[in-house]
Amino acid sequence: MKNQDNHTKSDVPSGHSLNDHIRDLKPIEYIRTINGYLLKADRRSAYAVAQQAMILYPDEPFILSLYGSLQAVLDKKYRSGVDNCTKALSLLKRKKGTGKEMLYPVLYLNLGRAYSAAGKKRNALTAFKQGLVYDHEHAGLLKEVKKMGTRKTPPLSFLDRSNPVNKLLGKMLGKKKPKH
């Protein structure tokens, strides 16, 4: 019989819970488990596994980034979530080795989601666009940018968007004439 995280009952030693079994995973296995839950839209389970992974691997950039994003989105701990995502990017930049460029888009995606959860749309959009610098076809980043939408330019572009004249003109120009 399969459990939600693709482990069979026989994978778990008798007398142990699934959580005990998950504690023995390597970082990549934690990441796969977290992503598996996210693919099933089970963010609570993904967050629980990310919390366990953070105990063993607090300086693993990918785990830290996933944890930070979920922390902001689910627990509403925005500052801590953004800080963890930012720290993950910093850790990755210091890491030696090749192939780390492939991780940047995902880390920026998680940072953008943390900012978005915090209501910081401009910061979120900046993070998403920074991720697109590394992979301009990244589906997750493109989806988030599209989801955020774009605003029309203000009627008088030399004035600030919040200027009362721009607000009034915007409302007047935005109203459609009724069809007869």
ABEGO torsion letter per residue (X at the ends): XBBAAGBBAAABBBGBBAAAAAAABBAAAAAAAAAAAAAAGBAAAAAAAAAAAAAABAABAAAAAAAAAAAAAAAGBAAAAAAAAAAAAAAAAABBEBGAAAAAAAAAAAAAAAAAAAGBAAAAAAAAAAAAAABAABAAAAAAAAAAEBBBBBABAABBAABAAAAAAAAAAABBBBBX
